[in-house]
């Protein structure tokens, strides 16, 4: 066996002895080094603070914008509430006016209907008064009862005897000369009536002066 085969470790040991233990140096270009240096120095605590400040400003802007939006919405809502309130008041007033008109119209219809009924009963009253002259004891109570019931619904007999003559309440069909004084009603020839304060039928009278 040769000496080389017998001592392989001697050769490896020689190679290890030749290795100095130093890592080969790699040359970095100057422009890359400067970029890395600028990046490391350019992003410091000040930049972090700036980012935080910008975030706070953005949050403040959003809060302020939200408050302004809420205030605008509230103003619009108040305007709408006022409009609806005014509309409701107008509708209420219209309804009250309608109710009054309907009530007045109903009252007029009732008054007109009862007035027609009273007018239809006037010939009956005339006949009862004529019969009263012939049979006062028999017809008198019935006539008084009939007139009393009609008074309850607005009928009013006109009492014109010895009263000053009023052409709105009476029609003079005869005249008896007197002393030349004021013209008065000397005799009622046919009774006149009012209905709810209005002349339903003027009386027929004989006047004197």
C-alpha positions in Angstrom: 0.0 0.0 0.0 1.3 3.5 -0.9 1.9 6.2 1.5 -1.0 8.3 0.0 -3.5 5.5 0.5 -2.3 5.0 4.0 -2.6 8.6 5.0 -5.8 10.2 3.3 -6.5 12.4 6.3 -3.2 14.1 5.9 -4.3 15.6 2.6 -7.7 16.8 4.0 -5.9 18.2 6.9 -3.7 20.1 4.5 -6.8 21.6 2.8 -8.3 22.6 6.1 -5.0 24.2 7.0 -5.2 26.2 3.8 -8.8 27.6 4.7 -8.4 30.9 6.4 -12.0 31.0 7.9 -12.9 34.3 6.2 -16.2 34.8 4.3 -15.8 36.1 0.8 -16.8 39.7 0.6 -19.6 40.7 -1.9 -19.4 44.1 -3.3 -22.8 46.1 -3.1 -23.3 48.9 -5.6 -23.2 52.4 -4.1 -26.7 53.3 -5.5 -28.3 50.3 -3.8 -26.6 51.1 -0.5 -27.7 54.7 -0.6 -31.3 53.6 -1.3 -31.3 51.3 1.6 -29.8 54.0 3.8 -32.4 56.5 2.7 -35.3 54.0 3.2 -34.1 53.2 6.7 -33.6 56.8 7.7 -36.7 58.2 5.8 -39.3 56.1 7.7 -38.6 57.2 11.3 -40.8 58.0 14.3 -41.8 61.3 12.7 -43.3 59.5 9.7 -45.3 57.2 12.0 -46.6 60.2 13.9 -47.6 61.8 10.6 -49.6 58.8 9.6 -51.3 58.8 13.0 -52.1 62.5 12.7 -53.5 62.0 9.2 -55.7 59.1 10.5 -57.0 61.3 13.3 -57.7 64.1 10.9 -59.6 61.7 8.7 -61.6 60.4 11.6 -62.4 64.0 12.7 -63.5 64.9 9.2 -65.8 61.9 9.1 -67.2 62.8 12.5 -67.7 66.4 11.5 -69.3 65.3 8.2 -71.6 62.9 10.1 -72.7 65.6 12.5 -73.4 68.0 9.7 -75.4 65.3 7.9 -77.5 64.6 11.0 -78.1 68.3 11.5 -79.2 68.7 7.9 -81.5 65.7 8.2 -83.0 67.1 11.5 -83.7 70.5 9.9 -85.4 68.8 6.9 -87.4 66.7 9.3 -88.5 69.7 11.3 -89.6 71.4 8.1 -91.6 68.4 7.1 -93.2 68.2 10.6 -94.3 71.8 10.3 -95.7 71.2 6.9 -97.7 68.2 8.0 -98.9 70.1 11.1 -100.1 72.9 8.9 -101.8 70.5 6.6 -103.5 68.7 9.5 -104.8 72.0 10.8 -106.1 73.0 7.4 -107.8 69.7 7.0 -109.3 70.0 10.5 -110.6 73.5 9.6 -112.0 72.3 6.3 -113.8 69.4 8.2 -115.2 71.8 10.7 -116.5 74.1 8.0 -118.0 71.1 6.2 -119.6 69.9 9.4 -121.1 73.4 10.0 -122.4 73.6 6.5 -123.9 70.2 6.7 -125.5 71.0 10.0 -126.8 74.3 8.7 -128.1 72.6 5.5 -129.8 69.9 7.5 -131.4 72.5 9.8 -132.6 74.4 6.7 -134.0 71.2 5.2 -135.9 70.4 8.5 -137.2 74.0 8.8 -138.3 73.9 5.2 -140.0 70.6 5.6 -141.8 71.7 8.8 -142.7 75.0 7.2 -144.4 73.2 4.3 -146.3 71.0 6.8 -147.4 74.1 8.7 -148.5 75.8 5.5 -150.5 72.6 4.6 -152.2 72.8 8.1 -153.3 76.5 7.7 -156.5 75.6 5.9 -157.3 73.2 8.7 -156.8 76.0 11.2 -159.0 78.3 9.2 -161.8 75.8 9.1 -161.4 75.2 12.9 -161.6 78.9 13.6 -164.7 79.2 11.4 -166.3 76.3 13.3 -165.3 77.9 16.6 -167.6 80.8 15.9 -170.5 78.4 15.6 -169.5 76.0 18.3 -167.0 77.6 20.7 -167.6 75.1 23.5 -166.9 72.1 21.3 -164.2 73.4 18.8 -162.4 75.7 21.3 -160.5 73.0 23.2 -159.5 71.2 20.0 -158.4 74.4 18.3 -156.3 75.5 21.3 -154.7 72.1 21.5 -153.8 72.1 17.8 -152.3 75.6 18.0 -150.4 74.6 21.2 -148.8 71.7 19.5 -147.8 73.7 16.4 -146.3 76.4 18.7 -143.8 73.8 19.9 -142.4 73.4 16.4 -142.2 77.2 15.6 -145.8 78.3 14.7 -146.8 81.7 16.1 -150.3 83.2 15.6 -150.2 86.9 14.9 -152.1 89.0 17.5 -152.8 92.2 15.5 -156.1 93.6 16.8 -155.8 97.2 17.9 -152.1 97.2 16.8 -150.5 99.6 14.4 -150.9 98.3 10.9 -147.8 96.6 9.5 -147.9 95.7 5.8 -145.3 93.0 6.4 -147.6 91.2 8.8 -151.1 92.0 7.5 -153.0 92.7 4.3 -155.7 95.4 4.5 -158.8 94.2 2.6 -161.1 96.8 4.1 -160.8 100.2 5.8 -163.1 102.0 8.2 -162.6 105.8 8.4 -162.0 107.0 11.9 -160.7 110.2 13.6 -157.8 110.5 11.1 -155.2 109.3 13.5 -152.7 106.4 13.1 -153.9 103.5 11.0 -154.5 100.5 13.2 -156.0 97.0 12.8 -159.7 97.2 13.6 -160.5 93.5 13.0 -158.7 90.3 11.9 -160.7 88.6 9.1 -158.2 85.8 8.7 -155.5 84.9 11.1 -151.9 85.3 10.2 -148.9 83.2 11.4 -145.2 83.3 11.8 -142.9 80.3 11.5 -139.7 80.4 13.4 -139.8 84.2 13.4 -140.6 84.6 9.7 -144.0 85.5 8.3 -145.6 82.3 7.1 -148.8 83.9 6.1 -149.9 87.6 6.6 -153.2 88.2 8.2 -156.2 89.6 6.3 -157.5 92.6 8.3 -159.8 95.6 8.3 -158.1 98.8 9.3 -159.2 102.1 10.7 -157.6 105.5 11.4 
